Every structure is written in structure tokens, then in C-alpha cells.
Amino acid sequence: MDLRIDCTGVRTGTITQYLVDKISAMIRAQTLPPGSRLPSIRRFAERNGVSRFTTVQVYDRLVASGVLQSRPGAGFFVRDEQIVVIPDEGTEVNLSALHLATQAVSRLNVSAGTLPGRWLNTEDLQRAVRKAARQCGEDFAESYSAIEGYGPLREQIRLQLTHIGVNCDISQIMTTSGAVSATDLIIRTCVKPGDTVLCDDPGYMVFRDLISGTGAKLIALPRTPEGLDLEALATVAEQHRPVLFYTSSVNHNPTGQTLNPQQLHATLRIAERYDFRIIDDDSAGFLHADNPLCFASLDGLERVFHVNSYSKNISGRLRVGYVATPKPWRTELLRKRLLGARASELAERVVYEILTDGGFRKHQNQLLEHVNQARERSIALLREHGFEFFHLPANGPVLWARPPGDTAAFIEAARKADIDVLFGTHFYAERRESHWIRLAVAHCISAEFVRFIQGYQPVYAS
């Protein structure tokens, strides 16, 4: 099918949504009837005078909205039955990107944020589930769980935090249904309409969507190959007086960076000077071999919310995480928590059994060894085939890399080989064009991806 759309006079910053709207209208009018095959990404770009990057964004949004279907190796087709996706008012959520970043899929996903199931200790998990279930008596059945979370687990979390230099009371620890839930709880507690909130650029894509709808202004601060741009942070803080800064001090997603003590100290001084709080997402911190300092280690939970979860090292399906909070914010967090979802106490009991079983430290060390080996092999493979690295991390599960030649062509070729890769644009607050991609080292060493990389011929834009 030859699909031409007149883009004359359309402003550059709006052309993606313009094309999405035009194609959606054609589908509703059945100018593009159900089952129609759309042009390939390259063909559409050439016929309409847009970049392949823009075309990928257009097709991704149409898939997310339920009007197109991606068929591996065959292309993009108009769905036979339309699926209506209704996001929250004023919120634009790229569901296909979020799915690639967080979910298990049947195809190989080299951008996935999870570790391979074969690396996780399923026998210990099954044993913990059975033991936790046996302990659920009448009191468990007839009453609600504690607002703060399961007490024994919170005490274990407190003990774990001491290993990274964070000393706090158990009253400062609150369990949540994952790190995203913890972050959302903090936002609902601390952010009011008209406030300014800061985040990393690139950074975790979900935070942008959590902020949308709050009435707050989001300002993205650039990450450099050396870490945080402290000069930019100080300038923005002075001009806009933010209330929150969301970041990761250890194994940052997606760059893989870990901040050094000087950067941590400097950031905390800026936060104190301009009176804003920091959310430090430590979800991948357990995959750092050296137990480095983090914001909470130096700050003592004075103005830092320390967020973590057990999704990557135990199971993402348990949905158990926590926030360690500054004492002055504890009561307000509890009040907001009453209005939102809590973690399952049964899931929390399962996590507690695993943490206290005696084999968890060995399991963590094995995961660390797996990831370190995978990272070394991934870097060697990608270097050999012409990839550029934003930063070469010595720890952590991800690489922020640029393939040789045209990035959109690389992603299109990977899709044809039944391999999913997430465009780097999804990690930028303004979804600006990016040639970088996030690669998960645990999946880059798979035989399918190695074969694909070895046989891939870069395409260079004319």
C-alpha cells in the first residue's frame, strides 16, 4: 500500500501527532480498512518526507492506541477489531514503550528491565510462598494489614539499609507495592499544582507519567557522561525553586552511572540551599559490587526519600517495595497511603521469608556475578560491531549505547528478526529524538541477539 499524507505547513514539533491523527481518521473512515498492511517504516518515511525515527514513533503510538497491530516479520496492520485505550485526562502514556521496558514478552526483548527467570531462585520463592501461606491464620483472614506494612519485613529492611550506611528507625520505613508505587506516594504527598519538580534527562520514563496530572511543572536536567550536571542543577534550582528531584545515585537507569561522593555531597548542598527533597531510586543498587555511598548514606534521611523494590532480585510479580522517609514526612505519607493501594501482606510475608532464609545473600552474589559477566561480554560484542557508549559502567544491568549507522534502521531490522529494542527517545522528558538505546546486558548475551549483531549491516542515512 502506498500511503501519502500531505504534511505541508505542519510544524516540526507536531508532525508526529499530526500523522497519528491523520492515519487514525483514515482507519475510522475505513479508507484504511481492517486488515490493511501499512507501508514499511522506510517506505512510509520516504513517501512522506519524514525521518524513520518519526515513522517509528507514529507506528508505536498507533499500536499503543489499539488501532494497529505489529506482526513480527510481516509489518504493521490495521486491527480487525479496534481496541480503545482511554488514558487519564491530560496524560499521554506510551503503552507500547512501557510494555517493552517493564513487561515479559514472548519475543526476545533486549531492553527489558527484568533479569532472566533462570537467574532467579524459584525454589526458594516456592518454599517461601508455602511457608507464608501456612502462617496465615484467622487473624490474617479477619483483619486488614498494618498501614505501614508487615512489621518483621520492615525490620529486615532497616537492617539491610545499615549495610549501605543508612541508619534509621523502623518508623521511617513503609512498604509499598513496588518502587513506582513508593514514588507515586511521595509525589501525591509532596507535590501541589504549580510546584516545580526535577528529573534526570535521560531518566526513568514512568516518572514523567506520574507527574502528569498533578499540575506541577517538570524540568529535566541533562545527564552528562560524567554524571549529574551540577551547574545546571544549581541554576534551575535557583530560578524555579523545585520541591522534588527524582534521580538514582547508583546504577542509574538508563545510563548505568553511579555518582561519586563528590557529586553526592554537591547535590545535597544544592538541595539544602534551595530547600528541595530528593527521591533516590535504588532499585538496581543491589547490582553494584562495592556497596557505594548513596544520597541517604550521607544525608541520614533528612531530605532524601530512599526508594527500593524486590522486583528484580526476587520477583516482579510479588510487587513489594518500600520507601525510607524523612521523619517529618512520615505522618503525611501514611495519610496519603490510606487513600491508595497497599502492598499485599501475603506478598510481604513471602519476601520476609526469603530475606531471612539464610540463602538470600548467596543468591544476591550469584545475580551480581551473572550480571558482571554478561556486561563484560555485552560490551565486548557491541564494541566489536561499532557501537558507541554514552558511559562505560563498571557495574549494573544496563548500557546506554548507540548502534552504528541509523538507529531507526537498526531497530526496524531487530524487529524483523523478532527482537524488541526500545528507542532512547522514551527516556527523555520531551521525548526528543535520540540515537541512543537502552540495552539490558542479561539479554544481550542471548544467542539470538549475538547472531543478529554479527549479521547486521549498518544503514547510514543519506
C-alpha positions as a Python dict, from the first residue, in 0.01 Angstrom:
ca = {
    (1, 'M'): (0, 0, 0),
    (2, 'D'): (123, 348, -92),
    (3, 'L'): (23, 584, 191),
    (4, 'R'): (83, 954, 130),
    (5, 'I'): (-14, 1229, 373),
    (6, 'D'): (28, 1597, 294),
    (7, 'C'): (241, 1750, 572),
    (8, 'T'): (275, 2092, 413),
    (9, 'G'): (282, 2366, 675),
    (10, 'V'): (291, 2128, 972),
    (11, 'R'): (534, 2246, 1241),
    (12, 'T'): (826, 2011, 1308),
    (13, 'G'): (743, 1959, 1674),
    (14, 'T'): (386, 1849, 1598),
    (15, 'I'): (431, 1631, 1291),
    (16, 'T'): (430, 1300, 1479),
    (17, 'Q'): (90, 1361, 1637),
    (18, 'Y'): (-38, 1508, 1309),
    (19, 'L'): (43, 1184, 1127),
    (20, 'V'): (-108, 977, 1409),
    (21, 'D'): (-431, 1177, 1388),
    (22, 'K'): (-447, 1153, 1008),
    (23, 'I'): (-394, 777, 1000),
    (24, 'S'): (-641, 725, 1286),
    (25, 'A'): (-903, 925, 1091),
    (26, 'M'): (-839, 715, 781),
    (27, 'I'): (-889, 399, 985),
    (28, 'R'): (-1213, 528, 1138),
    (29, 'A'): (-1341, 621, 791),
    (30, 'Q'): (-1224, 279, 665),
    (31, 'T'): (-1012, 444, 399),
    (32, 'L'): (-770, 202, 561),
    (33, 'P'): (-997, -98, 619),
    (34, 'P'): (-937, -367, 883),
    (35, 'G'): (-650, -597, 789),
    (36, 'S'): (-477, -339, 568),
    (37, 'R'): (-99, -358, 571),
    (38, 'L'): (75, -24, 618),
    (39, 'P'): (395, 59, 430),
    (40, 'S'): (724, -43, 586),
    (41, 'I'): (889, 215, 809),
    (42, 'R'): (1141, 301, 540),
    (43, 'R'): (878, 324, 264),
    (44, 'F'): (646, 545, 468),
    (45, 'A'): (933, 778, 561),
    (46, 'E'): (1046, 812, 201),
    (47, 'R'): (698, 874, 59),
    (48, 'N'): (604, 1133, 321),
    (49, 'G'): (934, 1316, 359),
    (50, 'V'): (981, 1236, 728),
    (51, 'S'): (1253, 1052, 915),
    (52, 'R'): (1235, 683, 1001),
    (53, 'F'): (1260, 789, 1363),
    (54, 'T'): (934, 987, 1326),
    (55, 'T'): (771, 694, 1146),
    (56, 'V'): (864, 456, 1428),
    (57, 'Q'): (707, 696, 1679),
    (58, 'V'): (389, 723, 1469),
    (59, 'Y'): (351, 346, 1437),
    (60, 'D'): (432, 292, 1806),
    (61, 'R'): (160, 537, 1913),
    (62, 'L'): (-93, 375, 1681),
    (63, 'V'): (-10, 32, 1824),
    (64, 'A'): (-43, 172, 2178),
    (65, 'S'): (-383, 324, 2097),
    (66, 'G'): (-509, -11, 1973),
    (67, 'V'): (-568, 70, 1605),
    (68, 'L'): (-260, -102, 1461),
    (69, 'Q'): (-111, -442, 1523),
    (70, 'S'): (257, -529, 1484),
    (71, 'R'): (314, -873, 1334),
    (72, 'P'): (674, -998, 1371),
    (73, 'G'): (843, -1028, 1034),
    (74, 'A'): (534, -909, 845),
    (75, 'G'): (486, -543, 935),
    (76, 'F'): (207, -325, 1071),
    (77, 'F'): (-162, -394, 1005),
    (78, 'V'): (-492, -224, 1085),
    (79, 'R'): (-656, -427, 1359),
    (80, 'D'): (-962, -631, 1262),
    (81, 'E'): (-1123, -527, 1592),
    (82, 'Q'): (-1033, -190, 1732),
    (83, 'I'): (-919, -163, 2094),
    (84, 'V'): (-997, 166, 2265),
    (85, 'V'): (-738, 291, 2515),
    (86, 'I'): (-859, 584, 2729),
    (87, 'P'): (-570, 743, 2923),
    (88, 'D'): (-626, 979, 3214),
    (89, 'E'): (-731, 1325, 3100),
    (90, 'G'): (-430, 1532, 3006),
    (91, 'T'): (-198, 1232, 3021),
    (92, 'E'): (-16, 1084, 2725),
    (93, 'V'): (121, 740, 2808),
    (94, 'N'): (316, 540, 2552),
    (95, 'L'): (189, 196, 2646),
    (96, 'S'): (395, 8, 2390),
    (97, 'A'): (717, 163, 2521),
    (98, 'L'): (618, 96, 2881),
    (99, 'H'): (539, -264, 2790),
    (100, 'L'): (881, -311, 2631),
    (101, 'A'): (1055, -154, 2929),
    (102, 'T'): (881, -343, 3207),
    (103, 'Q'): (692, -650, 3091),
    (104, 'A'): (770, -1007, 2998),
    (105, 'V'): (706, -1078, 2629),
    (106, 'S'): (723, -1388, 2414),
    (107, 'R'): (986, -1234, 2183),
    (108, 'L'): (1340, -1152, 2285),
    (109, 'N'): (1343, -809, 2447),
    (110, 'V'): (1695, -671, 2483),
    (111, 'S'): (1566, -355, 2654),
    (112, 'A'): (1376, -540, 2928),
    (113, 'G'): (1417, -412, 3283),
    (114, 'T'): (1393, -759, 3436),
    (115, 'L'): (1652, -1032, 3481),
    (116, 'P'): (1607, -1376, 3319),
    (117, 'G'): (1386, -1608, 3521),
    (118, 'R'): (1653, -1878, 3513),
    (119, 'W'): (1878, -1649, 3719),
    (120, 'L'): (1621, -1611, 3997),
    (121, 'N'): (1584, -1862, 4276),
    (122, 'T'): (1240, -2006, 4205),
    (123, 'E'): (1281, -2296, 4451),
    (124, 'D'): (1332, -2057, 4743),
    (125, 'L'): (1040, -1849, 4617),
    (126, 'Q'): (809, -2153, 4607),
    (127, 'R'): (922, -2260, 4954),
    (128, 'A'): (864, -1910, 5094),
    (129, 'V'): (516, -1894, 4940),
    (130, 'R'): (418, -2223, 5104),
    (131, 'K'): (561, -2122, 5442),
    (132, 'A'): (398, -1778, 5437),
    (133, 'A'): (63, -1929, 5343),
    (134, 'R'): (78, -2181, 5628),
    (135, 'Q'): (122, -1898, 5877),
    (136, 'C'): (-196, -1721, 5771),
    (137, 'G'): (-445, -1798, 6049),
    (138, 'E'): (-777, -1646, 6150),
    (139, 'D'): (-623, -1313, 6244),
    (140, 'F'): (-487, -1283, 5890),
    (141, 'A'): (-827, -1356, 5739),
    (142, 'E'): (-1038, -1129, 5956),
    (143, 'S'): (-833, -808, 5970),
    (144, 'Y'): (-661, -556, 5746),
    (145, 'S'): (-284, -527, 5727),
    (146, 'A'): (-94, -252, 5908),
    (147, 'I'): (-83, 78, 5722),
    (148, 'E'): (297, 92, 5746),
    (149, 'G'): (334, -265, 5617),
    (150, 'Y'): (435, -601, 5764),
    (151, 'G'): (644, -524, 6075),
    (152, 'P'): (900, -808, 6055),
    (153, 'L'): (976, -720, 5691),
    (154, 'R'): (1020, -354, 5777),
    (155, 'E'): (1271, -452, 6046),
    (156, 'Q'): (1463, -661, 5790),
    (157, 'I'): (1466, -364, 5554),
    (158, 'R'): (1600, -145, 5834),
    (159, 'L'): (1884, -394, 5889),
    (160, 'Q'): (1959, -412, 5517),
    (161, 'L'): (1983, -34, 5498),
    (162, 'T'): (2257, -31, 5761),
    (163, 'H'): (2475, -226, 5515),
    (164, 'I'): (2481, 76, 5283),
    (165, 'G'): (2530, 323, 5565),
    (166, 'V'): (2168, 427, 5614),
    (167, 'N'): (2065, 427, 5980),
    (168, 'C'): (1702, 493, 6059),
    (169, 'D'): (1412, 393, 6284),
    (170, 'I'): (1165, 128, 6172),
    (171, 'S'): (901, 403, 6191),
    (172, 'Q'): (1065, 567, 5888),
    (173, 'I'): (1013, 260, 5669),
    (174, 'M'): (689, 199, 5482),
    (175, 'T'): (629, -91, 5244),
    (176, 'T'): (464, -31, 4907),
    (177, 'S'): (357, -229, 4604),
    (178, 'G'): (688, -163, 4427),
    (179, 'A'): (922, 130, 4368),
    (180, 'V'): (680, 304, 4131),
    (181, 'S'): (409, 290, 4399),
    (182, 'A'): (652, 437, 4652),
    (183, 'T'): (744, 720, 4414),
    (184, 'D'): (378, 790, 4338),
    (185, 'L'): (303, 806, 4711),
    (186, 'I'): (578, 1064, 4763),
    (187, 'I'): (455, 1272, 4469),
    (188, 'R'): (96, 1270, 4596),
    (189, 'T'): (223, 1379, 4938),
    (190, 'C'): (478, 1645, 4844),
    (191, 'V'): (369, 1797, 4513),
    (192, 'K'): (95, 2059, 4467),
    (193, 'P'): (-34, 2225, 4149),
    (194, 'G'): (209, 2494, 4041),
    (195, 'D'): (512, 2329, 4203),
    (196, 'T'): (829, 2254, 4008),
    (197, 'V'): (974, 1903, 4001),
    (198, 'L'): (1309, 1794, 3858),
    (199, 'C'): (1417, 1469, 3695),
    (200, 'D'): (1711, 1328, 3501),
    (201, 'D'): (1731, 1352, 3122),
    (202, 'P'): (1753, 1074, 3019),
    (203, 'G'): (1580, 906, 3310),
    (204, 'Y'): (1315, 657, 3412),
    (205, 'M'): (1021, 705, 3173),
    (206, 'V'): (748, 626, 3429),
    (207, 'F'): (828, 928, 3645),
    (208, 'R'): (718, 1165, 3370),
    (209, 'D'): (378, 994, 3362),
    (210, 'L'): (346, 1001, 3741),
    (211, 'I'): (394, 1379, 3739),
    (212, 'S'): (146, 1443, 3459),
    (213, 'G'): (-193, 1532, 3601),
    (214, 'T'): (-52, 1682, 3923),
    (215, 'G'): (-47, 2036, 3785),
    (216, 'A'): (327, 2055, 3854),
    (217, 'K'): (592, 2175, 3612),
    (218, 'L'): (853, 1912, 3520),
    (219, 'I'): (1206, 2026, 3433),
    (220, 'A'): (1453, 1769, 3301),
    (221, 'L'): (1820, 1805, 3391),
    (222, 'P'): (2079, 1665, 3150),
    (223, 'R'): (2293, 1371, 3247),
    (224, 'T'): (2646, 1402, 3111),
    (225, 'P'): (2894, 1117, 3061),
    (226, 'E'): (3041, 1222, 3398),
    (227, 'G'): (2708, 1218, 3585),
    (228, 'L'): (2482, 1500, 3703),
    (229, 'D'): (2524, 1845, 3553),
    (230, 'L'): (2565, 2021, 3886),
    (231, 'E'): (2591, 2369, 3734),
    (232, 'A'): (2258, 2318, 3557),
    (233, 'L'): (2103, 2182, 3876),
    (234, 'A'): (2209, 2486, 4078),
    (235, 'T'): (2088, 2727, 3809),
    (236, 'V'): (1748, 2561, 3771),
    (237, 'A'): (1706, 2530, 4149),
    (238, 'E'): (1778, 2900, 4198),
    (239, 'Q'): (1539, 3008, 3921),
    (240, 'H'): (1249, 2767, 3979),
    (241, 'R'): (1270, 2662, 4347),
    (242, 'P'): (1171, 2297, 4296),
    (243, 'V'): (1014, 2084, 4569),
    (244, 'L'): (1144, 1746, 4446),
    (245, 'F'): (1427, 1598, 4240),
    (246, 'Y'): (1385, 1237, 4120),
    (247, 'T'): (1712, 1059, 4039),
    (248, 'S'): (1922, 747, 4100),
    (249, 'S'): (2262, 770, 4263),
    (250, 'V'): (2362, 405, 4199),
    (251, 'N'): (2331, 220, 3865),
    (252, 'H'): (2121, 493, 3708),
    (253, 'N'): (1853, 394, 3458),
    (254, 'P'): (1924, 413, 3163),
    (255, 'T'): (2286, 536, 3163),
    (256, 'G'): (2425, 291, 3421),
    (257, 'Q'): (2609, 569, 3605),
    (258, 'T'): (2695, 569, 3975),
    (259, 'L'): (2760, 909, 4132),
    (260, 'N'): (3085, 958, 4319),
    (261, 'P'): (3095, 1101, 4675),
    (262, 'Q'): (3185, 1450, 4549),
    (263, 'Q'): (2877, 1461, 4326),
    (264, 'L'): (2657, 1332, 4608),
    (265, 'H'): (2785, 1595, 4851),
    (266, 'A'): (2749, 1875, 4595),
    (267, 'T'): (2393, 1774, 4508),
    (268, 'L'): (2292, 1760, 4874),
    (269, 'R'): (2440, 2106, 4933),
    (270, 'I'): (2234, 2243, 4644),
    (271, 'A'): (1922, 2070, 4780),
    (272, 'E'): (1981, 2224, 5122),
    (273, 'R'): (2050, 2570, 4981),
    (274, 'Y'): (1729, 2576, 4776),
    (275, 'D'): (1523, 2358, 5010),
    (276, 'F'): (1407, 2071, 4790),
    (277, 'R'): (1380, 1698, 4860),
    (278, 'I'): (1541, 1413, 4666),
    (279, 'I'): (1382, 1083, 4566),
    (280, 'D'): (1667, 838, 4521),
    (281, 'D'): (1550, 527, 4334),
    (282, 'D'): (1782, 245, 4439),
    (283, 'S'): (1606, -36, 4250),
    (284, 'A'): (1923, -153, 4075),
    (285, 'G'): (2164, -68, 4357),
    (286, 'F'): (2198, -432, 4466),
    (287, 'L'): (2382, -498, 4138),
    (288, 'H'): (2678, -281, 4238),
    (289, 'A'): (2970, -483, 4374),
    (290, 'D'): (3111, -218, 4607),
    (291, 'N'): (2808, -107, 4814),
    (292, 'P'): (2878, 256, 4720),
    (293, 'L'): (2750, 557, 4907),
    (294, 'C'): (2408, 686, 4810),
    (295, 'F'): (2225, 1008, 4895),
    (296, 'A'): (2067, 861, 5208),
    (297, 'S'): (2406, 735, 5332),
    (298, 'L'): (2531, 1092, 5353),
    (299, 'D'): (2205, 1271, 5427),
    (300, 'G'): (2075, 1043, 5703),
    (301, 'L'): (1721, 1071, 5560),
    (302, 'E'): (1699, 1441, 5638),
    (303, 'R'): (1577, 1546, 5292),
    (304, 'V'): (1612, 1220, 5097),
    (305, 'F'): (1338, 966, 5026),
    (306, 'H'): (1512, 633, 4964),
    (307, 'V'): (1304, 411, 4733),
    (308, 'N'): (1365, 44, 4650),
    (309, 'S'): (1189, -277, 4550),
    (310, 'Y'): (1238, -654, 4533),
    (311, 'S'): (1108, -686, 4178),
    (312, 'K'): (1444, -751, 4014),
    (313, 'N'): (1609, -975, 4272),
    (314, 'I'): (1310, -1185, 4390),
    (315, 'S'): (1009, -1148, 4161),
    (316, 'G'): (837, -862, 3980),
    (317, 'R'): (500, -1032, 4029),
    (318, 'L'): (512, -1001, 4408),
    (319, 'R'): (509, -620, 4377),
    (320, 'V'): (684, -541, 4705),
    (321, 'G'): (893, -231, 4759),
    (322, 'Y'): (945, 37, 5021),
    (323, 'V'): (1027, 396, 5098),
    (324, 'A'): (1256, 509, 5379),
    (325, 'T'): (1133, 858, 5458),
    (326, 'P'): (1249, 1166, 5649),
    (327, 'K'): (1069, 1169, 5984),
    (328, 'P'): (879, 1495, 5926),
    (329, 'W'): (704, 1341, 5623),
    (330, 'R'): (605, 1009, 5779),
    (331, 'T'): (259, 1114, 5902),
    (332, 'E'): (163, 1278, 5572),
    (333, 'L'): (276, 972, 5378),
    (334, 'L'): (59, 750, 5598),
    (335, 'R'): (-241, 973, 5541),
    (336, 'K'): (-198, 954, 5164),
    (337, 'R'): (-137, 581, 5185),
    (338, 'L'): (-484, 537, 5341),
    (339, 'L'): (-629, 663, 5011),
    (340, 'G'): (-422, 440, 4784),
    (341, 'A'): (-337, 77, 4723),
    (342, 'R'): (-119, -109, 4973),
    (343, 'A'): (113, -398, 4913),
    (344, 'S'): (-27, -743, 4983),
    (345, 'E'): (72, -861, 5330),
    (346, 'L'): (94, -1215, 5195),
    (347, 'A'): (348, -1097, 4936),
    (348, 'E'): (536, -909, 5208),
    (349, 'R'): (546, -1223, 5422),
    (350, 'V'): (689, -1414, 5125),
    (351, 'V'): (964, -1156, 5082),
    (352, 'Y'): (1036, -1166, 5455),
    (353, 'E'): (1077, -1546, 5446),
    (354, 'I'): (1321, -1519, 5156),
    (355, 'L'): (1527, -1244, 5323),
    (356, 'T'): (1558, -1443, 5648),
    (357, 'D'): (1604, -1789, 5497),
    (358, 'G'): (1984, -1771, 5503),
    (359, 'G'): (2042, -1819, 5131),
    (360, 'F'): (1947, -1473, 5011),
    (361, 'R'): (2299, -1325, 5033),
    (362, 'K'): (2435, -1611, 4825),
    (363, 'H'): (2156, -1555, 4573),
    (364, 'Q'): (2240, -1182, 4552),
    (365, 'N'): (2607, -1264, 4494),
    (366, 'Q'): (2517, -1507, 4217),
    (367, 'L'): (2299, -1244, 4048),
    (368, 'L'): (2584, -996, 4074),
    (369, 'E'): (2826, -1244, 3916),
    (370, 'H'): (2580, -1321, 3633),
    (371, 'V'): (2530, -952, 3557),
    (372, 'N'): (2902, -867, 3573),
    (373, 'Q'): (2987, -1146, 3330),
    (374, 'A'): (2700, -1050, 3099),
    (375, 'R'): (2808, -685, 3099),
    (376, 'E'): (3166, -770, 3005),
    (377, 'R'): (3051, -996, 2722),
    (378, 'S'): (2795, -742, 2601),
    (379, 'I'): (3046, -456, 2592),
    (380, 'A'): (3295, -670, 2401),
    (381, 'L'): (3030, -778, 2148),
    (382, 'L'): (2894, -429, 2090),
    (383, 'R'): (3238, -268, 2070),
    (384, 'E'): (3345, -522, 1809),
    (385, 'H'): (3049, -423, 1593),
    (386, 'G'): (3087, -47, 1612),
    (387, 'F'): (2860, 60, 1899),
    (388, 'E'): (2928, 385, 2084),
    (389, 'F'): (2878, 409, 2462),
    (390, 'F'): (2749, 715, 2647),
    (391, 'H'): (2925, 587, 2958),
    (392, 'L'): (3101, 259, 3029),
    (393, 'P'): (2969, 139, 3366),
    (394, 'A'): (3175, -95, 3581),
    (395, 'N'): (2856, -216, 3749),
    (396, 'G'): (2485, -250, 3684),
    (397, 'P'): (2245, -419, 3443),
    (398, 'V'): (2210, -167, 3157),
    (399, 'L'): (2410, 3, 2884),
    (400, 'W'): (2318, 331, 2714),
    (401, 'A'): (2457, 273, 2368),
    (402, 'R'): (2435, 396, 2009),
    (403, 'P'): (2437, 148, 1721),
    (404, 'P'): (2644, 218, 1410),
    (405, 'G'): (2458, 399, 1134),
    (406, 'D'): (2091, 488, 1155),
    (407, 'T'): (1928, 391, 1487),
    (408, 'A'): (1577, 362, 1341),
    (409, 'A'): (1707, 123, 1076),
    (410, 'F'): (1874, -85, 1346),
    (411, 'I'): (1553, -111, 1549),
    (412, 'E'): (1350, -196, 1239),
    (413, 'A'): (1595, -470, 1145),
    (414, 'A'): (1583, -607, 1500),
    (415, 'R'): (1203, -621, 1489),
    (416, 'K'): (1216, -818, 1165),
    (417, 'A'): (1442, -1063, 1349),
    (418, 'D'): (1181, -1091, 1631),
    (419, 'I'): (1392, -884, 1870),
    (420, 'D'): (1247, -585, 2056),
    (421, 'V'): (1462, -279, 2125),
    (422, 'L'): (1337, 33, 2300),
    (423, 'F'): (1408, 369, 2135),
    (424, 'G'): (1606, 606, 2357),
    (425, 'T'): (1355, 884, 2294),
    (426, 'H'): (1120, 730, 2552),
    (427, 'F'): (1369, 810, 2829),
    (428, 'Y'): (1370, 1185, 2761),
    (429, 'A'): (1111, 1409, 2926),
    (430, 'E'): (1022, 1580, 2599),
    (431, 'R'): (1058, 1256, 2401),
    (432, 'R'): (1312, 1430, 2183),
    (433, 'E'): (1485, 1246, 1902),
    (434, 'S'): (1767, 1026, 2029),
    (435, 'H'): (2009, 788, 1867),
    (436, 'W'): (2076, 612, 2198),
    (437, 'I'): (1910, 287, 2306),
    (438, 'R'): (1890, 109, 2640),
    (439, 'L'): (2032, -242, 2633),
    (440, 'A'): (1994, -491, 2918),
    (441, 'V'): (2316, -688, 2944),
    (442, 'A'): (2138, -1001, 3068),
    (443, 'H'): (1956, -1026, 2734),
    (444, 'C'): (2235, -901, 2504),
    (445, 'I'): (2426, -1226, 2552),
    (446, 'S'): (2141, -1438, 2416),
    (447, 'A'): (2228, -1645, 2110),
    (448, 'E'): (1955, -1474, 1902),
    (449, 'F'): (2088, -1124, 1968),
    (450, 'V'): (2450, -1226, 1915),
    (451, 'R'): (2359, -1376, 1575),
    (452, 'F'): (2164, -1064, 1484),
    (453, 'I'): (2451, -829, 1576),
    (454, 'Q'): (2706, -1040, 1392),
    (455, 'G'): (2497, -1036, 1074),
    (456, 'Y'): (2368, -678, 1090),
    (457, 'Q'): (2479, -440, 818),
    (458, 'P'): (2453, -76, 934),
    (459, 'V'): (2242, 161, 728),
    (460, 'Y'): (2369, 516, 701),
    (461, 'A'): (2126, 799, 634),
    (462, 'S'): (2186, 980, 308),
}
